[in-house]
Amino acid sequence: MRRFLGGAALMALAACDPAGGFDPDFRHINSANLDTSAAARQAIAARPVADARGVISYPNYQV
């Protein structure tokens, strides 16, 4: 219980970082060795331009 509370306190303090600099690497916890780097690169891609009707088309859906 003490470790859990200590970890929760650390996470709460890290969330207060105004620059958002707290970025731990949790990849070693997962045994499947998932690689999410492609998804992260796509997440910061520029928004597509809307067509004449105002529809914004993404690879998997439209808004």
C-alpha positions in Angstrom: 0.0 0.0 0.0 2.9 2.3 0.8 4.5 1.8 -2.6 1.2 2.5 -4.3 0.6 5.7 -2.4 4.2 6.8 -3.2 3.8 6.1 -6.9 0.5 7.9 -6.9 2.1 10.9 -5.2 4.9 10.9 -7.7 2.5 10.8 -10.6 0.4 13.7 -9.1 3.5 15.8 -8.7 4.7 15.0 -12.2 1.3 16.0 -13.6 1.9 19.5 -12.2 4.9 20.0 -14.6 3.9 23.1 -16.6 6.2 22.1 -19.5 4.8 18.6 -19.7 8.3 17.2 -19.4 7.4 14.1 -17.5 7.5 11.3 -20.1 8.5 7.9 -18.6 9.3 5.0 -20.9 7.0 2.1 -19.9 7.8 -0.2 -22.9 9.8 -2.6 -20.7 6.7 -3.4 -18.7 4.9 -5.0 -21.6 6.1 -8.4 -22.6 4.6 -8.1 -26.2 7.1 -5.3 -27.1 4.5 -3.2 -28.8 5.8 -0.4 -31.0 3.6 2.7 -31.0 6.0 5.0 -32.7 4.1 5.0 -36.0 0.9 5.9 -34.2 2.6 8.7 -32.4 4.0 10.2 -35.6 0.6 10.0 -37.2 -1.0 11.7 -34.2 0.9 14.9 -34.8 0.3 15.0 -38.5 -1.2 18.2 -39.9 -5.0 18.3 -40.3 -6.2 17.7 -43.9 -7.7 20.5 -45.8 -11.5 20.6 -46.0 -13.1 20.1 -49.5 -15.6 22.5 -51.1 -18.4 21.1 -48.8 -16.4 21.6 -45.7 -15.8 17.8 -45.2 -12.4 16.9 -43.7 -11.4 13.4 -44.9 -9.1 11.3 -42.8 -7.8 7.8 -43.9 -10.5 6.0 -41.8 -13.3 8.5 -41.4 -14.8 11.9 -42.4 -15.7 14.8 -40.3 
